C-alpha cells in the first residue's frame, strides 16, 4: 500500500510525504463522503473536516489496519455526523414552521371569532329602539361625551345615561 508507506515516512519526519498523501488520497475521501452525504454543496466542507481529523492524529496513530481503512472510516463518520446534523436542522425548521402554522390558524380563528362577534353586535344594535341606538352610536362610535350628547339631542344628561344603561342591558340580553 502506497498510502501506508507515505504515512510511515510522514511519522518519521518527512513533511513532504503528507502533501503526496493528500494528493493521492483526496479523491477517495471525497467519494466516501459523497456516498454518506449525497450533497455536492457540502462535500468539500465535510472532506475538510475529515482531513483535519486525519492529519491531527496522523503523527501519533499506531495503525493496526491500513491507512485507507482508517481514514475512510473517519470520513464515513464525518459524513454520518453531517447527515444527522442536517436531520436535526430539518426537524427544527419543521417544528418552527408547524408552530407558525398553528399560530396562523389560531390568529385566523381569533379573527373569525372577532368578525362573528362584530356581526352579532351589529345585528343586536339594529334591534334596539331608535333612541337607544342613537345614544349608543354617539357615545361608543363617535366618542361624544354624555354632556355633548345631551346638548345635541336636547335631553338631560340623566336621560342620556339612562338610555346608555338600558341599551347596554338590552344588548346583553339580545347577545345571550
KOLPA-572283 format. One record per residue: residue number from 1; x, y, z of N, C-alpha, C in turn. Coordinates in steps of 0.05 Angstrom, whole numbers, padded with zeros to 5 digits, m for minus. Atoms other than C-alpha are relative to their C-alpha. Example, Ala and Ser with C-alpha at 12.3 -4.5 7.8 and 13.67 -1.06 7.14 Angstrom:
# residues 2
+-----+--------+---------+--------+---------+----------+--------+--------+---------+--------+
!   i ! n.east ! n.north !   n.up ! ca.east ! ca.north !  ca.up ! c.east ! c.north !   c.up !
+-----+--------+---------+--------+---------+----------+--------+--------+---------+--------+
!   1 !  00018 !  m00024 !  00000 !   00246 !   m00090 !  00156 !  00018 !   00024 !  00000 !
!   2 ! m00016 !  m00024 ! m00001 !   00273 !   m00021 !  00143 ! m00015 !   00022 !  00014 !
+-----+--------+---------+--------+---------+----------+--------+--------+---------+--------+
# end
This chain:
# residues 176
+-----+--------+---------+--------+---------+----------+--------+--------+---------+--------+
!   i ! n.east ! n.north !   n.up ! ca.east ! ca.north !  ca.up ! c.east ! c.north !   c.up !
+-----+--------+---------+--------+---------+----------+--------+--------+---------+--------+
!   1 !  00017 !  m00024 !  00000 !   00000 !    00000 !  00000 !  00018 !   00025 !  00000 !
!   2 ! m00016 !  m00024 !  00003 !   00030 !    00065 ! m00023 ! m00007 !   00020 !  00022 !
!   3 !  00008 !  m00019 ! m00021 !  m00010 !    00106 !  00028 !  00012 !  m00007 !  00027 !
!   4 ! m00012 !   00008 ! m00026 !   00016 !    00065 !  00087 !  00029 !   00008 !  00001 !
!   5 ! m00029 !  m00008 !  00001 !   00088 !    00079 !  00064 !  00002 !   00030 !  00004 !
!   6 !  00000 !  m00029 ! m00004 !   00072 !    00153 !  00059 ! m00005 !   00009 !  00029 !
!   7 !  00006 !  m00006 ! m00028 !   00043 !    00153 !  00129 !  00025 !  m00005 !  00017 !
!   8 ! m00025 !   00006 ! m00016 !   00106 !    00119 !  00157 !  00021 !   00021 ! m00005 !
!   9 ! m00020 !  m00021 !  00006 !   00151 !    00169 !  00122 ! m00007 !   00026 !  00014 !
!  10 !  00008 !  m00025 ! m00014 !   00109 !    00227 !  00150 !  00005 !  m00002 !  00030 !
!  11 ! m00005 !   00004 ! m00029 !   00113 !    00198 !  00220 !  00030 !   00000 !  00007 !
!  12 ! m00029 !   00000 ! m00005 !   00189 !    00193 !  00212 !  00011 !   00028 ! m00005 !
!  13 ! m00009 !  m00028 !  00002 !   00192 !    00268 !  00197 !  00000 !   00011 ! m00028 !
!  14 !  00001 !  m00010 !  00027 !   00184 !    00273 !  00121 ! m00026 !   00014 ! m00005 !
!  15 !  00024 !  m00016 !  00003 !   00134 !    00330 !  00117 ! m00011 !   00001 ! m00028 !
!  16 !  00009 !   00000 !  00028 !   00131 !    00328 !  00041 ! m00017 !  m00024 ! m00007 !
!  17 !  00016 !   00023 !  00006 !   00101 !    00259 !  00043 ! m00029 !   00005 !  00006 !
!  18 !  00028 !  m00007 ! m00006 !   00038 !    00289 !  00074 ! m00013 !   00013 ! m00025 !
!  19 !  00011 !  m00013 !  00024 !   00028 !    00332 !  00011 ! m00007 !  m00021 ! m00020 !
!  20 !  00005 !   00021 !  00020 !   00034 !    00270 ! m00033 ! m00023 !  m00017 !  00009 !
!  21 !  00022 !   00016 ! m00011 !  m00012 !    00231 !  00013 ! m00027 !   00013 ! m00005 !
!  22 !  00025 !  m00015 !  00004 !  m00066 !    00285 !  00009 ! m00007 !  m00001 ! m00030 !
!  23 !  00006 !  m00001 !  00029 !  m00059 !    00290 ! m00067 ! m00010 !  m00027 ! m00010 !
!  24 !  00007 !   00027 !  00009 !  m00063 !    00214 ! m00075 ! m00028 !  m00009 !  00011 !
!  25 !  00023 !   00012 ! m00014 !  m00119 !    00200 ! m00025 ! m00025 !   00018 ! m00001 !
!  26 !  00023 !  m00019 !  00000 !  m00164 !    00262 ! m00032 ! m00024 !  m00009 ! m00016 !
!  27 !  00024 !   00009 !  00015 !  m00208 !    00234 ! m00088 ! m00016 !  m00023 !  00014 !
!  28 !  00014 !   00022 ! m00014 !  m00224 !    00171 ! m00048 ! m00015 !   00010 !  00025 !
!  29 !  00013 !  m00012 ! m00023 !  m00240 !    00213 !  00013 ! m00026 !   00015 ! m00009 !
!  30 !  00023 !  m00014 !  00010 !  m00287 !    00256 ! m00028 ! m00022 !  m00020 ! m00007 !
!  31 !  00019 !   00020 !  00008 !  m00320 !    00194 ! m00056 ! m00015 !  m00012 !  00024 !
!  32 !  00012 !   00011 ! m00025 !  m00331 !    00165 !  00014 ! m00020 !   00019 !  00012 !
!  33 !  00018 !  m00020 ! m00012 !  m00361 !    00230 !  00040 ! m00025 !   00003 ! m00017 !
!  34 !  00024 !  m00003 !  00017 !  m00407 !    00237 ! m00020 ! m00019 !  m00023 !  00003 !
!  35 !  00017 !   00024 ! m00004 !  m00432 !    00166 ! m00010 ! m00018 !   00004 !  00025 !
!  36 !  00015 !  m00004 ! m00025 !  m00453 !    00187 !  00060 ! m00020 !   00023 ! m00002 !
!  37 !  00016 !  m00025 ! m00001 !  m00480 !    00257 !  00047 ! m00018 !   00004 ! m00024 !
!  38 !  00015 !  m00004 !  00025 !  m00505 !    00256 ! m00025 ! m00005 !   00030 ! m00004 !
!  39 !  00004 !  m00028 !  00002 !  m00495 !    00331 ! m00022 !  00026 !   00013 ! m00011 !
!  40 ! m00023 !  m00012 !  00013 !  m00447 !    00364 ! m00071 !  00008 !   00026 !  00013 !
!  41 ! m00005 !  m00026 ! m00011 !  m00453 !    00432 ! m00038 !  00017 !  m00001 !  00026 !
!  42 ! m00014 !   00002 ! m00025 !  m00427 !    00409 !  00029 !  00023 !  m00019 !  00000 !
!  43 ! m00021 !   00021 !  00003 !  m00378 !    00357 !  00003 !  00027 !   00010 !  00010 !
!  44 ! m00027 !  m00010 ! m00007 !  m00315 !    00400 !  00010 !  00002 !   00007 !  00029 !
!  45 ! m00001 !  m00006 ! m00029 !  m00333 !    00423 !  00080 !  00004 !  m00025 !  00017 !
!  46 ! m00002 !   00025 ! m00015 !  m00342 !    00352 !  00105 !  00027 !  m00013 ! m00005 !
!  47 ! m00026 !   00012 !  00006 !  m00280 !    00328 !  00069 !  00022 !   00015 !  00016 !
!  48 ! m00020 !  m00016 ! m00015 !  m00240 !    00385 !  00101 !  00000 !  m00008 !  00030 !
!  49 !  00002 !   00009 ! m00028 !  m00266 !    00364 !  00170 !  00013 !  m00028 !  00003 !
!  50 ! m00012 !   00027 ! m00001 !  m00245 !    00292 !  00155 !  00031 !   00002 ! m00001 !
!  51 ! m00029 !  m00003 !  00002 !  m00175 !    00314 !  00133 !  00011 !   00012 !  00026 !
!  52 ! m00009 !  m00011 ! m00025 !  m00169 !    00356 !  00196 !  00003 !  m00021 !  00022 !
!  53 ! m00001 !   00022 ! m00020 !  m00185 !    00296 !  00240 !  00023 !  m00020 ! m00007 !
!  54 ! m00021 !   00019 !  00008 !  m00138 !    00251 !  00200 !  00028 !   00012 !  00006 !
!  55 ! m00026 !  m00012 ! m00003 !  m00079 !    00299 !  00200 !  00006 !   00006 !  00029 !
!  56 ! m00004 !  m00005 ! m00029 !  m00089 !    00317 !  00274 !  00011 !  m00025 !  00014 !
!  57 ! m00008 !   00025 ! m00014 !  m00079 !    00244 !  00293 !  00022 !  m00015 ! m00015 !
!  58 ! m00018 !   00015 !  00017 !  m00031 !    00223 !  00238 !  00028 !  m00004 !  00012 !
!  59 ! m00027 !   00003 ! m00011 !   00034 !    00235 !  00276 !  00001 !  m00021 !  00022 !
!  60 ! m00001 !   00018 ! m00023 !   00015 !    00193 !  00336 ! m00015 !  m00026 ! m00004 !
!  61 !  00016 !   00024 !  00003 !  m00032 !    00140 !  00309 !  00018 !  m00024 ! m00006 !
!  62 ! m00013 !   00026 !  00005 !  m00008 !    00068 !  00311 ! m00019 !  m00017 ! m00016 !
!  63 !  00019 !   00013 !  00017 !  m00043 !    00037 !  00252 !  00003 !  m00030 !  00002 !
!  64 !  00001 !   00030 !  00000 !  m00062 !   m00036 !  00262 ! m00015 !  m00009 ! m00025 !
!  65 !  00013 !   00006 !  00026 !  m00103 !   m00032 !  00198 !  00013 !   00019 ! m00020 !
!  66 ! m00013 !  m00017 !  00020 !  m00085 !    00002 !  00133 ! m00010 !   00029 !  00004 !
!  67 !  00007 !  m00028 ! m00001 !  m00086 !    00078 !  00129 ! m00027 !   00004 ! m00015 !
!  68 !  00024 !  m00003 !  00016 !  m00140 !    00073 !  00075 ! m00026 !  m00006 !  00016 !
!  69 !  00023 !   00008 ! m00015 !  m00189 !    00036 !  00120 ! m00004 !   00020 !  00023 !
!  70 !  00002 !  m00019 ! m00023 !  m00174 !    00082 !  00180 ! m00010 !   00027 ! m00009 !
!  71 !  00007 !  m00027 !  00010 !  m00180 !    00147 !  00140 ! m00029 !  m00001 ! m00011 !
!  72 !  00027 !   00002 !  00011 !  m00243 !    00124 !  00103 ! m00021 !  m00003 !  00022 !
!  73 !  00019 !   00003 ! m00022 !  m00276 !    00105 !  00169 ! m00004 !   00027 !  00013 !
!  74 !  00003 !  m00028 ! m00011 !  m00262 !    00176 !  00195 ! m00018 !   00016 ! m00019 !
!  75 !  00016 !  m00015 !  00019 !  m00292 !    00205 !  00131 ! m00029 !  m00009 !  00001 !
!  76 !  00027 !   00011 ! m00002 !  m00352 !    00159 !  00137 ! m00014 !   00011 !  00024 !
!  77 !  00012 !  m00010 ! m00025 !  m00365 !    00181 !  00209 ! m00006 !   00030 ! m00003 !
!  78 !  00004 !  m00029 !  00004 !  m00357 !    00255 !  00189 ! m00025 !   00004 ! m00018 !
!  79 !  00023 !  m00001 !  00018 !  m00408 !    00243 !  00133 ! m00026 !  m00006 !  00015 !
!  80 !  00023 !   00008 ! m00016 !  m00456 !    00209 !  00181 ! m00007 !   00023 !  00020 !
!  81 !  00005 !  m00022 ! m00018 !  m00448 !    00266 !  00231 ! m00013 !   00023 ! m00015 !
!  82 !  00012 !  m00022 !  00016 !  m00464 !    00316 !  00176 ! m00030 !  m00006 ! m00006 !
!  83 !  00028 !   00008 !  00006 !  m00527 !    00277 !  00156 ! m00018 !   00003 !  00025 !
!  84 !  00015 !  m00002 ! m00025 !  m00550 !    00274 !  00229 ! m00005 !   00029 !  00006 !
!  85 !  00003 !  m00028 ! m00006 !  m00538 !    00348 !  00237 ! m00022 !   00012 ! m00019 !
!  86 !  00020 !  m00010 !  00019 !  m00580 !    00362 !  00174 ! m00028 !  m00009 !  00008 !
!  87 !  00026 !   00010 ! m00009 !  m00636 !    00318 !  00201 ! m00010 !   00016 !  00024 !
!  88 !  00008 !  m00017 ! m00023 !  m00636 !    00356 !  00267 ! m00009 !   00027 ! m00009 !
!  89 !  00007 !  m00026 !  00010 !  m00637 !    00421 !  00229 ! m00027 !   00000 ! m00014 !
!  90 !  00026 !   00003 !  00013 !  m00695 !    00398 !  00186 ! m00023 !  m00002 !  00020 !
!  91 !  00021 !   00003 ! m00021 !  m00734 !    00377 !  00248 ! m00006 !   00026 !  00013 !
!  92 !  00004 !  m00026 ! m00012 !  m00722 !    00445 !  00279 ! m00016 !   00018 ! m00018 !
!  93 !  00014 !  m00017 !  00019 !  m00745 !    00480 !  00216 ! m00029 !  m00008 ! m00002 !
!  94 !  00028 !   00010 !  00001 !  m00807 !    00436 !  00212 ! m00015 !   00008 !  00025 !
!  95 !  00013 !  m00007 ! m00025 !  m00822 !    00449 !  00285 ! m00008 !   00029 !  00000 !
!  96 !  00005 !  m00029 !  00001 !  m00816 !    00524 !  00274 ! m00023 !   00005 ! m00020 !
!  97 !  00021 !  m00004 !  00020 !  m00859 !    00520 !  00211 ! m00027 !  m00009 !  00011 !
!  98 !  00025 !   00009 ! m00012 !  m00912 !    00479 !  00248 ! m00010 !   00019 !  00021 !
!  99 !  00007 !  m00020 ! m00021 !  m00911 !    00528 !  00306 ! m00012 !   00025 ! m00013 !
! 100 !  00010 !  m00024 !  00013 !  m00920 !    00586 !  00258 ! m00028 !  m00006 ! m00013 !
! 101 !  00026 !   00007 !  00012 !  m00977 !    00549 !  00222 ! m00022 !  m00001 !  00021 !
! 102 !  00020 !   00001 ! m00022 !  m01012 !    00535 !  00288 ! m00007 !   00029 !  00009 !
! 103 !  00005 !  m00028 ! m00007 !  m01004 !    00609 !  00306 ! m00018 !   00014 ! m00021 !
! 104 !  00016 !  m00013 !  00021 !  m01032 !    00630 !  00239 ! m00029 !  m00010 !  00001 !
! 105 !  00027 !   00011 ! m00001 !  m01092 !    00583 !  00245 ! m00014 !   00012 !  00024 !
! 106 !  00013 !  m00011 ! m00024 !  m01105 !    00608 !  00316 ! m00007 !   00030 ! m00005 !
! 107 !  00006 !  m00028 !  00006 !  m01100 !    00680 !  00292 ! m00024 !   00003 ! m00019 !
! 108 !  00023 !   00000 !  00018 !  m01149 !    00665 !  00235 ! m00025 !  m00007 !  00015 !
! 109 !  00024 !   00007 ! m00016 !  m01196 !    00632 !  00285 ! m00008 !   00023 !  00017 !
! 110 !  00006 !  m00023 ! m00017 !  m01190 !    00692 !  00331 ! m00013 !   00022 ! m00017 !
! 111 !  00011 !  m00020 !  00018 !  m01204 !    00738 !  00272 ! m00028 !  m00008 ! m00008 !
! 112 !  00027 !   00009 !  00006 !  m01263 !    00696 !  00251 ! m00019 !   00004 !  00023 !
! 113 !  00017 !  m00004 ! m00024 !  m01290 !    00697 !  00322 ! m00006 !   00029 !  00004 !
! 114 !  00004 !  m00029 ! m00003 !  m01280 !    00772 !  00326 ! m00020 !   00010 ! m00020 !
! 115 !  00019 !  m00010 !  00021 !  m01315 !    00784 !  00260 ! m00028 !  m00010 !  00005 !
! 116 !  00026 !   00011 ! m00007 !  m01371 !    00738 !  00281 ! m00013 !   00016 !  00022 !
! 117 !  00010 !  m00016 ! m00022 !  m01379 !    00776 !  00346 ! m00008 !   00028 ! m00008 !
! 118 !  00007 !  m00027 !  00010 !  m01378 !    00843 !  00310 ! m00026 !  m00001 ! m00016 !
! 119 !  00024 !   00003 !  00016 !  m01432 !    00818 !  00262 ! m00024 !  m00003 !  00018 !
! 120 !  00022 !   00004 ! m00019 !  m01475 !    00794 !  00320 ! m00006 !   00026 !  00015 !
! 121 !  00004 !  m00025 ! m00014 !  m01465 !    00860 !  00356 ! m00015 !   00020 ! m00018 !
! 122 !  00014 !  m00018 !  00019 !  m01486 !    00900 !  00294 ! m00030 !  m00008 ! m00002 !
! 123 !  00028 !   00009 !  00002 !  m01549 !    00858 !  00287 ! m00015 !   00006 !  00026 !
! 124 !  00013 !  m00006 ! m00025 !  m01564 !    00867 !  00361 ! m00005 !   00030 !  00003 !
! 125 !  00004 !  m00029 ! m00001 !  m01555 !    00942 !  00356 ! m00023 !   00008 ! m00017 !
! 126 !  00022 !  m00007 !  00018 !  m01604 !    00944 !  00298 ! m00027 !  m00007 !  00014 !
! 127 !  00025 !   00008 ! m00014 !  m01656 !    00911 !  00344 ! m00007 !   00020 !  00022 !
! 128 !  00006 !  m00019 ! m00022 !  m01651 !    00967 !  00396 ! m00020 !   00022 ! m00010 !
! 129 !  00017 !  m00023 !  00007 !  m01703 !    01023 !  00398 !  00018 !   00023 ! m00011 !
! 130 ! m00015 !  m00022 !  00013 !  m01682 !    01084 !  00357 !  00014 !   00018 !  00020 !
! 131 ! m00012 !  m00019 ! m00019 !  m01669 !    01129 !  00417 !  00025 !  m00012 !  00014 !
! 132 ! m00023 !   00013 ! m00013 !  m01622 !    01078 !  00450 !  00023 !  m00004 ! m00021 !
! 133 ! m00020 !   00004 !  00021 !  m01587 !    01063 !  00384 !  00015 !   00026 ! m00006 !
! 134 ! m00013 !  m00025 !  00005 !  m01572 !    01137 !  00372 !  00019 !   00007 !  00022 !
! 135 ! m00017 !  m00006 ! m00023 !  m01544 !    01148 !  00442 !  00024 !  m00018 !  00001 !
! 136 ! m00022 !   00020 !  00000 !  m01502 !    01084 !  00438 !  00020 !   00006 ! m00022 !
! 137 ! m00017 !  m00007 !  00023 !  m01474 !    01103 !  00370 !  00016 !   00025 !  00005 !
! 138 ! m00014 !  m00025 ! m00006 !  m01457 !    01174 !  00391 !  00021 !  m00004 !  00021 !
! 139 ! m00018 !   00004 ! m00022 !  m01424 !    01151 !  00455 !  00024 !  m00018 ! m00007 !
! 140 ! m00021 !   00020 !  00005 !  m01384 !    01090 !  00432 !  00014 !   00002 ! m00027 !
! 141 ! m00012 !  m00001 !  00027 !  m01372 !    01101 !  00358 !  00010 !   00028 ! m00007 !
! 142 ! m00008 !  m00027 !  00007 !  m01369 !    01176 !  00352 !  00014 !   00015 !  00022 !
! 143 ! m00015 !  m00010 ! m00023 !  m01337 !    01188 !  00420 ! m00010 !   00026 !  00011 !
! 144 !  00011 !  m00024 ! m00013 !  m01384 !    01243 !  00444 ! m00002 !  m00006 !  00030 !
! 145 !  00003 !   00003 ! m00029 !  m01387 !    01255 !  00519 ! m00030 !   00001 !  00006 !
! 146 !  00028 !   00000 ! m00009 !  m01453 !    01248 !  00558 ! m00010 !   00029 ! m00002 !
! 147 !  00008 !  m00028 !  00001 !  m01456 !    01324 !  00563 ! m00005 !   00009 ! m00029 !
! 148 !  00003 !  m00008 !  00028 !  m01446 !    01334 !  00488 ! m00025 !  m00013 ! m00013 !
! 149 !  00023 !   00014 !  00011 !  m01499 !    01282 !  00471 ! m00026 !   00014 !  00011 !
! 150 !  00024 !  m00013 ! m00011 !  m01548 !    01316 !  00518 ! m00006 !   00027 ! m00013 !
! 151 !  00003 !  m00026 !  00013 !  m01536 !    01383 !  00485 ! m00010 !  m00004 ! m00029 !
! 152 !  00008 !   00005 !  00028 !  m01543 !    01354 !  00414 ! m00029 !  m00009 ! m00001 !
! 153 !  00027 !   00011 !  00001 !  m01606 !    01315 !  00429 ! m00020 !   00016 !  00016 !
! 154 !  00017 !  m00018 ! m00016 !  m01634 !    01369 !  00476 ! m00016 !  m00016 !  00020 !
! 155 !  00011 !   00016 ! m00022 !  m01646 !    01319 !  00532 !  00019 !   00003 !  00024 !
! 156 ! m00018 !  m00003 ! m00023 !  m01618 !    01318 !  00603 !  00022 !  m00021 ! m00001 !
! 157 ! m00021 !   00019 ! m00002 !  m01553 !    01283 !  00619 ! m00009 !  m00026 !  00013 !
! 158 !  00012 !   00023 ! m00013 !  m01592 !    01236 !  00664 ! m00014 !  m00018 ! m00020 !
! 159 !  00015 !   00015 !  00021 !  m01635 !    01215 !  00604 !  00021 !  m00014 ! m00018 !
! 160 ! m00020 !   00013 !  00017 !  m01572 !    01201 !  00562 !  00012 !  m00024 !  00015 !
! 161 ! m00012 !   00022 ! m00016 !  m01542 !    01159 !  00619 ! m00020 !  m00023 !  00002 !
! 162 !  00021 !   00020 ! m00002 !  m01608 !    01122 !  00627 ! m00002 !  m00016 ! m00026 !
! 163 !  00003 !   00014 !  00026 !  m01613 !    01107 !  00552 !  00025 !  m00017 ! m00005 !
! 164 ! m00024 !   00016 !  00004 !  m01540 !    01083 !  00551 ! m00001 !  m00026 !  00017 !
! 165 !  00002 !   00023 ! m00018 !  m01552 !    01037 !  00611 ! m00020 !  m00020 ! m00012 !
! 166 !  00022 !   00017 !  00010 !  m01617 !    01010 !  00581 !  00009 !  m00014 ! m00026 !
! 167 ! m00009 !   00011 !  00025 !  m01584 !    01000 !  00513 !  00020 !  m00023 !  00005 !
! 168 ! m00020 !   00021 ! m00007 !  m01526 !    00960 !  00544 ! m00014 !  m00024 !  00011 !
! 169 !  00015 !   00023 ! m00011 !  m01575 !    00917 !  00583 ! m00014 !  m00015 ! m00022 !
! 170 !  00013 !   00013 !  00023 !  m01615 !    00904 !  00520 !  00020 !  m00017 ! m00016 !
! 171 ! m00021 !   00015 !  00016 !  m01551 !    00884 !  00483 !  00008 !  m00026 !  00014 !
! 172 ! m00007 !   00024 ! m00015 !  m01532 !    00836 !  00538 ! m00021 !  m00022 ! m00003 !
! 173 !  00022 !   00019 !  00002 !  m01600 !    00804 !  00535 ! m00001 !  m00012 ! m00028 !
! 174 !  00002 !   00009 !  00028 !  m01600 !    00800 !  00458 !  00023 !  m00019 ! m00007 !
! 175 ! m00024 !   00016 !  00007 !  m01529 !    00772 !  00454 !  00002 !  m00027 !  00015 !
! 176 ! m00001 !   00026 ! m00014 !  m01542 !    00716 !  00504 ! m00016 !  m00019 ! m00016 !
+-----+--------+---------+--------+---------+----------+--------+--------+---------+--------+
# end
